[in-house]
Amino acid sequence: MKPVIFITGATSGFGAATTRHFASNGWKVIATGRRRERLAELEAQFPEFVHGIEMDLTHHESIKAAVKAIPENFQPVTCLFNNGGLALGTNPIPDIDPAHWRTMVETNIMGLIHTTLELLPLLKQVGRGASIVNVGSIAQRFAYPGGNVYGATKAFVHQFSANLRTDTMGTGIRVTALEPGHAKSEFTAVRTGGDFEANEKMYADNDPLMPEDIAQTVWWLANLPAHVNVNVIEVMPVCQVPQRPVILKREEFSA
Protein backbone atom coordinates (compact mmCIF):
# COMPACT_ATOMS: atom_id res chain seq x y z
CA MET A 1 0.00 0.00 0.00
CA LYS A 2 1.15 3.51 -0.77
CA PRO A 3 1.76 5.80 2.23
CA VAL A 4 -0.83 8.52 2.84
CA ILE A 5 -0.43 12.10 4.09
CA PHE A 6 -3.33 14.20 5.41
CA ILE A 7 -2.74 17.92 4.82
CA THR A 8 -4.66 20.86 6.28
CA GLY A 9 -4.56 24.20 4.48
CA ALA A 10 -3.79 22.43 1.20
CA THR A 11 -5.28 25.10 -1.07
CA SER A 12 -2.29 27.48 -1.03
CA GLY A 13 1.26 28.06 0.16
CA PHE A 14 3.01 25.31 2.10
CA GLY A 15 -0.01 23.00 1.91
CA ALA A 16 -0.40 23.14 -1.88
CA ALA A 17 3.33 22.74 -2.45
CA THR A 18 3.48 19.78 -0.07
CA THR A 19 0.48 18.18 -1.78
CA ARG A 20 2.22 18.42 -5.14
CA HIS A 21 5.57 17.22 -3.83
CA PHE A 22 4.20 14.13 -2.09
CA ALA A 23 1.83 13.22 -4.94
CA SER A 24 4.67 13.60 -7.47
CA ASN A 25 6.73 11.18 -5.41
CA GLY A 26 4.14 8.44 -5.12
CA TRP A 27 2.34 9.19 -1.85
CA LYS A 28 -1.41 9.44 -1.67
CA VAL A 29 -2.59 12.82 -0.39
CA ILE A 30 -5.76 13.79 1.44
CA ALA A 31 -5.85 17.51 0.69
CA THR A 32 -8.17 19.56 2.88
CA GLY A 33 -9.21 23.20 2.86
CA ARG A 34 -12.17 25.52 2.45
CA ARG A 35 -11.71 26.38 -1.24
CA ARG A 36 -13.25 23.52 -3.20
CA GLU A 37 -12.14 24.88 -6.58
CA ARG A 38 -8.48 24.74 -5.55
CA LEU A 39 -8.87 21.22 -4.22
CA ALA A 40 -10.39 20.25 -7.57
CA GLU A 41 -7.33 21.64 -9.37
CA LEU A 42 -5.04 19.45 -7.26
CA GLU A 43 -7.23 16.40 -7.89
CA ALA A 44 -7.17 17.08 -11.64
CA GLN A 45 -3.40 17.38 -11.59
CA PHE A 46 -2.93 14.11 -9.67
CA PRO A 47 -6.12 12.09 -10.26
CA GLU A 48 -4.85 8.85 -8.72
CA PHE A 49 -2.96 10.38 -5.83
CA VAL A 50 -4.93 13.35 -4.46
CA HIS A 51 -8.32 13.21 -2.78
CA GLY A 52 -9.71 16.63 -1.82
CA ILE A 53 -12.08 17.16 1.10
CA GLU A 54 -13.61 20.49 2.07
CA MET A 55 -12.87 21.24 5.71
CA ASP A 56 -13.09 24.28 7.98
CA LEU A 57 -10.56 24.23 10.81
CA THR A 58 -12.69 26.54 12.93
CA HIS A 59 -15.49 23.96 13.22
CA HIS A 60 -14.90 20.68 15.00
CA GLU A 61 -17.88 19.05 13.27
CA SER A 62 -16.38 19.92 9.88
CA ILE A 63 -13.14 18.20 10.88
CA LYS A 64 -15.02 15.13 12.13
CA ALA A 65 -16.98 14.94 8.88
CA ALA A 66 -13.82 15.28 6.78
CA VAL A 67 -12.04 12.46 8.60
CA LYS A 68 -15.14 10.28 8.37
CA ALA A 69 -15.21 10.93 4.60
CA ILE A 70 -11.70 9.59 3.98
CA PRO A 71 -12.03 6.73 1.44
CA GLU A 72 -10.80 3.30 2.49
CA ASN A 73 -8.15 3.35 -0.23
CA PHE A 74 -6.67 6.46 1.45
CA GLN A 75 -6.33 4.75 4.82
CA PRO A 76 -4.52 4.37 7.15
CA VAL A 77 -2.78 7.76 7.39
CA THR A 78 1.02 7.68 7.56
CA CYS A 79 1.62 11.40 8.13
CA LEU A 80 -0.49 14.29 9.40
CA PHE A 81 0.70 17.70 8.22
CA ASN A 82 -1.03 20.23 10.47
CA ASN A 83 -0.31 23.16 8.20
CA GLY A 84 -3.53 25.20 8.23
CA GLY A 85 -3.30 28.49 10.09
CA LEU A 86 -3.34 32.24 9.66
CA ALA A 87 -2.41 35.63 11.06
CA LEU A 88 -4.89 38.51 11.17
CA GLY A 89 -4.21 42.15 11.92
CA THR A 90 -0.96 44.07 12.26
CA ASN A 91 -1.75 46.52 15.04
CA PRO A 92 -0.20 46.42 18.52
CA ILE A 93 -2.24 45.91 21.68
CA PRO A 94 -4.71 47.46 22.52
CA ASP A 95 -5.55 48.70 18.99
CA ILE A 96 -6.79 45.30 17.83
CA ASP A 97 -9.92 43.58 16.58
CA PRO A 98 -11.03 40.90 19.09
CA ALA A 99 -12.65 38.97 16.24
CA HIS A 100 -9.20 38.55 14.67
CA TRP A 101 -7.84 37.13 17.90
CA ARG A 102 -10.76 34.71 18.19
CA THR A 103 -10.30 33.46 14.61
CA MET A 104 -6.56 32.89 15.12
CA VAL A 105 -7.18 30.94 18.32
CA GLU A 106 -9.95 28.86 16.73
CA THR A 107 -7.82 28.11 13.65
CA ASN A 108 -4.23 27.89 14.89
CA ILE A 109 -4.98 26.23 18.22
CA MET A 110 -8.39 24.56 18.29
CA GLY A 111 -8.24 23.50 14.64
CA LEU A 112 -4.88 21.85 15.20
CA ILE A 113 -6.06 20.14 18.39
CA HIS A 114 -9.24 18.78 16.85
CA THR A 115 -7.54 17.59 13.65
CA THR A 116 -4.89 15.78 15.67
CA LEU A 117 -7.52 14.20 17.90
CA GLU A 118 -9.56 12.91 14.96
CA LEU A 119 -6.55 11.60 12.99
CA LEU A 120 -4.75 9.83 15.82
CA PRO A 121 -6.69 6.55 15.43
CA LEU A 122 -5.66 6.34 11.76
CA LEU A 123 -2.04 7.16 12.59
CA LYS A 124 -1.99 4.52 15.32
CA GLN A 125 -2.99 1.92 12.72
CA VAL A 126 0.40 2.59 11.10
CA GLY A 127 2.26 2.96 14.38
CA ARG A 128 6.01 2.79 13.95
CA GLY A 129 7.05 5.22 11.21
CA ALA A 130 3.92 7.38 11.32
CA SER A 131 4.46 11.08 11.92
CA ILE A 132 2.79 14.35 12.79
CA VAL A 133 4.31 17.61 11.56
CA ASN A 134 2.84 20.74 13.16
CA VAL A 135 3.57 24.09 11.51
CA GLY A 136 4.64 26.64 14.08
CA SER A 137 6.70 29.76 13.44
CA ILE A 138 9.80 31.55 14.62
CA ALA A 139 7.20 34.04 15.94
CA GLN A 140 6.84 31.73 18.94
CA ARG A 141 10.43 32.60 19.92
CA PHE A 142 10.97 36.08 18.48
CA ALA A 143 8.34 38.67 19.42
CA TYR A 144 7.65 41.63 17.15
CA PRO A 145 5.22 44.60 17.18
CA GLY A 146 1.75 43.46 16.18
CA GLY A 147 2.62 39.79 16.59
CA ASN A 148 0.73 39.48 19.90
CA VAL A 149 -1.84 36.66 19.65
CA TYR A 150 -0.43 35.16 16.44
CA GLY A 151 2.94 34.62 18.13
CA ALA A 152 1.18 33.24 21.18
CA THR A 153 -0.74 30.69 19.09
CA LYS A 154 2.52 29.52 17.58
CA ALA A 155 4.05 29.21 21.05
CA PHE A 156 1.12 26.90 21.76
CA VAL A 157 2.00 24.80 18.70
CA HIS A 158 5.57 24.47 19.96
CA GLN A 159 4.56 23.31 23.43
CA PHE A 160 1.63 21.18 22.29
CA SER A 161 3.97 19.31 19.95
CA ALA A 162 6.32 18.53 22.84
CA ASN A 163 3.49 17.32 25.04
CA LEU A 164 1.90 15.33 22.20
CA ARG A 165 5.25 13.61 21.72
CA THR A 166 5.22 12.44 25.32
CA ASP A 167 1.55 11.35 25.17
CA THR A 168 2.15 9.23 22.06
CA MET A 169 5.29 7.64 23.48
CA GLY A 170 5.22 3.91 22.82
CA THR A 171 2.96 4.19 19.75
CA GLY A 172 5.81 4.65 17.28
CA ILE A 173 4.34 8.00 16.10
CA ARG A 174 6.89 10.80 15.60
CA VAL A 175 5.97 14.44 16.34
CA THR A 176 7.77 17.51 15.00
CA ALA A 177 7.22 21.24 15.40
CA LEU A 178 8.27 22.80 12.08
CA GLU A 179 8.99 26.50 12.65
CA PRO A 180 9.67 28.54 9.50
CA GLY A 181 10.93 32.07 9.34
CA HIS A 182 10.47 34.52 6.46
CA ALA A 183 8.64 32.53 3.79
CA LYS A 184 6.72 33.51 0.67
CA SER A 185 3.00 32.75 0.81
CA GLU A 186 -0.31 34.61 0.99
CA PHE A 187 0.48 35.38 4.64
CA THR A 188 0.54 39.18 4.41
CA ALA A 189 -2.42 39.31 2.02
CA VAL A 190 -4.53 37.34 4.50
CA ARG A 191 -3.24 39.36 7.44
CA THR A 192 -4.10 42.68 5.82
CA GLY A 193 -7.50 41.61 4.54
CA GLY A 194 -6.53 41.06 0.90
CA ASP A 195 -3.69 43.51 0.17
CA PHE A 196 -1.80 41.43 -2.38
CA GLU A 197 0.38 44.39 -3.34
CA ALA A 198 1.66 44.59 0.23
CA ASN A 199 2.15 40.84 0.15
CA GLU A 200 4.43 41.05 -2.91
CA LYS A 201 6.41 43.95 -1.44
CA MET A 202 7.33 41.73 1.51
CA TYR A 203 9.42 39.56 -0.83
CA ALA A 204 10.47 42.01 -3.56
CA ASP A 205 14.07 42.67 -2.49
CA ASN A 206 15.03 39.51 -0.61
CA ASP A 207 15.18 35.74 -1.00
CA PRO A 208 12.57 34.19 1.30
CA LEU A 209 11.89 30.55 1.89
CA MET A 210 9.59 29.23 -0.82
CA PRO A 211 6.66 26.85 -0.29
CA GLU A 212 8.65 24.15 -2.10
CA ASP A 213 11.42 24.48 0.51
CA ILE A 214 8.93 23.66 3.24
CA ALA A 215 7.48 20.80 1.18
CA GLN A 216 10.94 19.26 0.86
CA THR A 217 11.47 19.65 4.61
CA VAL A 218 8.19 17.84 5.36
CA TRP A 219 9.18 15.13 2.86
CA TRP A 220 12.50 14.65 4.67
CA LEU A 221 10.78 14.45 8.06
CA ALA A 222 8.15 11.97 6.89
CA ASN A 223 10.73 9.69 5.28
CA LEU A 224 13.33 9.54 8.03
CA PRO A 225 14.08 6.10 9.47
CA ALA A 226 11.27 5.01 11.77
CA HIS A 227 13.44 5.26 14.89
CA VAL A 228 14.32 8.94 14.29
CA ASN A 229 12.25 11.82 15.73
CA VAL A 230 13.07 15.47 15.08
CA ASN A 231 11.47 17.34 17.97
CA VAL A 232 11.80 20.89 16.58
CA ILE A 233 13.14 22.20 13.29
CA GLU A 234 13.58 25.97 12.84
CA VAL A 235 14.13 27.07 9.25
CA MET A 236 15.12 30.53 8.02
CA PRO A 237 16.28 31.84 4.66
CA VAL A 238 19.90 32.97 4.50
CA CYS A 239 18.68 36.59 4.21
CA GLN A 240 17.17 36.39 7.70
CA VAL A 241 19.02 36.13 10.99
CA PRO A 242 17.72 35.61 14.54
CA GLN A 243 16.58 38.90 16.00
CA ARG A 244 18.27 40.61 18.91
CA PRO A 245 16.33 42.30 21.70
CA VAL A 246 15.40 45.91 20.90
CA ILE A 247 16.87 48.59 23.15
CA LEU A 248 15.08 51.94 23.11
CA LYS A 249 16.80 55.24 23.65
CA ARG A 250 15.39 57.47 26.41
CA GLU A 251 13.83 59.88 23.92
CA GLU A 252 11.93 57.03 22.31
CA PHE A 253 9.90 56.34 25.45
CA SER A 254 6.44 57.92 25.66
CA ALA A 255 5.81 60.16 28.64
C-alpha positions in Angstrom: 0.0 0.0 0.0 1.2 3.5 -0.8 1.8 5.8 2.2 -0.8 8.5 2.8 -0.4 12.1 4.1 -3.3 14.2 5.4 -2.7 17.9 4.8 -4.7 20.9 6.3 -4.6 24.2 4.5 -3.8 22.4 1.2 -5.3 25.1 -1.1 -2.3 27.5 -1.0 1.3 28.1 0.2 3.0 25.3 2.1 0.0 23.0 1.9 -0.4 23.1 -1.9 3.3 22.7 -2.5 3.5 19.8 -0.1 0.5 18.2 -1.8 2.2 18.4 -5.1 5.6 17.2 -3.8 4.2 14.1 -2.1 1.8 13.2 -4.9 4.7 13.6 -7.5 6.7 11.2 -5.4 4.1 8.4 -5.1 2.3 9.2 -1.9 -1.4 9.4 -1.7 -2.6 12.8 -0.4 -5.8 13.8 1.4 -5.8 17.5 0.7 -8.2 19.6 2.9 -9.2 23.2 2.9 -12.2 25.5 2.4 -11.7 26.4 -1.2 -13.3 23.5 -3.2 -12.1 24.9 -6.6 -8.5 24.7 -5.6 -8.9 21.2 -4.2 -10.4 20.3 -7.6 -7.3 21.6 -9.4 -5.0 19.5 -7.3 -7.2 16.4 -7.9 -7.2 17.1 -11.6 -3.4 17.4 -11.6 -2.9 14.1 -9.7 -6.1 12.1 -10.3 -4.8 8.9 -8.7 -3.0 10.4 -5.8 -4.9 13.4 -4.5 -8.3 13.2 -2.8 -9.7 16.6 -1.8 -12.1 17.2 1.1 -13.6 20.5 2.1 -12.9 21.2 5.7 -13.1 24.3 8.0 -10.6 24.2 10.8 -12.7 26.5 12.9 -15.5 24.0 13.2 -14.9 20.7 15.0 -17.9 19.1 13.3 -16.4 19.9 9.9 -13.1 18.2 10.9 -15.0 15.1 12.1 -17.0 14.9 8.9 -13.8 15.3 6.8 -12.0 12.5 8.6 -15.1 10.3 8.4 -15.2 10.9 4.6 -11.7 9.6 4.0 -12.0 6.7 1.4 -10.8 3.3 2.5 -8.1 3.3 -0.2 -6.7 6.5 1.4 -6.3 4.8 4.8 -4.5 4.4 7.1 -2.8 7.8 7.4 1.0 7.7 7.6 1.6 11.4 8.1 -0.5 14.3 9.4 0.7 17.7 8.2 -1.0 20.2 10.5 -0.3 23.2 8.2 -3.5 25.2 8.2 -3.3 28.5 10.1 -3.3 32.2 9.7 -2.4 35.6 11.1 -4.9 38.5 11.2 -4.2 42.2 11.9 -1.0 44.1 12.3 -1.8 46.5 15.0 -0.2 46.4 18.5 -2.2 45.9 21.7 -4.7 47.5 22.5 -5.5 48.7 19.0 -6.8 45.3 17.8 -9.9 43.6 16.6 -11.0 40.9 19.1 -12.7 39.0 16.2 -9.2 38.5 14.7 -7.8 37.1 17.9 -10.8 34.7 18.2 -10.3 33.5 14.6 -6.6 32.9 15.1 -7.2 30.9 18.3 -10.0 28.9 16.7 -7.8 28.1 13.6 -4.2 27.9 14.9 -5.0 26.2 18.2 -8.4 24.6 18.3 -8.2 23.5 14.6 -4.9 21.8 15.2 -6.1 20.1 18.4 -9.2 18.8 16.8 -7.5 17.6 13.7 -4.9 15.8 15.7 -7.5 14.2 17.9 -9.6 12.9 15.0 -6.5 11.6 13.0 -4.7 9.8 15.8 -6.7 6.6 15.4 -5.7 6.3 11.8 -2.0 7.2 12.6 -2.0 4.5 15.3 -3.0 1.9 12.7 0.4 2.6 11.1 2.3 3.0 14.4 6.0 2.8 14.0 7.0 5.2 11.2 3.9 7.4 11.3 4.5 11.1 11.9 2.8 14.4 12.8 4.3 17.6 11.6 2.8 20.7 13.2 3.6 24.1 11.5 4.6 26.6 14.1 6.7 29.8 13.4 9.8 31.5 14.6 7.2 34.0 15.9 6.8 31.7 18.9 10.4 32.6 19.9 11.0 36.1 18.5 8.3 38.7 19.4 7.6 41.6 17.1 5.2 44.6 17.2 1.8 43.5 16.2 2.6 39.8 16.6 0.7 39.5 19.9 -1.8 36.7 19.6 -0.4 35.2 16.4 2.9 34.6 18.1 1.2 33.2 21.2 -0.7 30.7 19.1 2.5 29.5 17.6 4.1 29.2 21.0 1.1 26.9 21.8 2.0 24.8 18.7 5.6 24.5 20.0 4.6 23.3 23.4 1.6 21.2 22.3 4.0 19.3 19.9 6.3 18.5 22.8 3.5 17.3 25.0 1.9 15.3 22.2 5.2 13.6 21.7 5.2 12.4 25.3 1.6 11.3 25.2 2.2 9.2 22.1 5.3 7.6 23.5 5.2 3.9 22.8 3.0 4.2 19.7 5.8 4.7 17.3 4.3 8.0 16.1 6.9 10.8 15.6 6.0 14.4 16.3 7.8 17.5 15.0 7.2 21.2 15.4 8.3 22.8 12.1 9.0 26.5 12.7 9.7 28.5 9.5 10.9 32.1 9.3 10.5 34.5 6.5 8.6 32.5 3.8 6.7 33.5 0.7 3.0 32.8 0.8 -0.3 34.6 1.0 0.5 35.4 4.6 0.5 39.2 4.4 -2.4 39.3 2.0 -4.5 37.3 4.5 -3.2 39.4 7.4 -4.1 42.7 5.8 -7.5 41.6 4.5 -6.5 41.1 0.9 -3.7 43.5 0.2 -1.8 41.4 -2.4 0.4 44.4 -3.3 1.7 44.6 0.2 2.2 40.8 0.1 4.4 41.0 -2.9 6.4 43.9 -1.4 7.3 41.7 1.5 9.4 39.6 -0.8 10.5 42.0 -3.6 14.1 42.7 -2.5 15.0 39.5 -0.6 15.2 35.7 -1.0 12.6 34.2 1.3 11.9 30.6 1.9 9.6 29.2 -0.8 6.7 26.9 -0.3 8.7 24.1 -2.1 11.4 24.5 0.5 8.9 23.7 3.2 7.5 20.8 1.2 10.9 19.3 0.9 11.5 19.6 4.6 8.2 17.8 5.4 9.2 15.1 2.9 12.5 14.6 4.7 10.8 14.5 8.1 8.1 12.0 6.9 10.7 9.7 5.3 13.3 9.5 8.0 14.1 6.1 9.5 11.3 5.0 11.8 13.4 5.3 14.9 14.3 8.9 14.3 12.3 11.8 15.7 13.1 15.5 15.1 11.5 17.3 18.0 11.8 20.9 16.6 13.1 22.2 13.3 13.6 26.0 12.8 14.1 27.1 9.2 15.1 30.5 8.0 16.3 31.8 4.7 19.9 33.0 4.5 18.7 36.6 4.2 17.2 36.4 7.7 19.0 36.1 11.0 17.7 35.6 14.5 16.6 38.9 16.0 18.3 40.6 18.9 16.3 42.3 21.7 15.4 45.9 20.9 16.9 48.6 23.2 15.1 51.9 23.1 16.8 55.2 23.7 15.4 57.5 26.4 13.8 59.9 23.9 11.9 57.0 22.3 9.9 56.3 25.4 6.4 57.9 25.7 5.8 60.2 28.6 
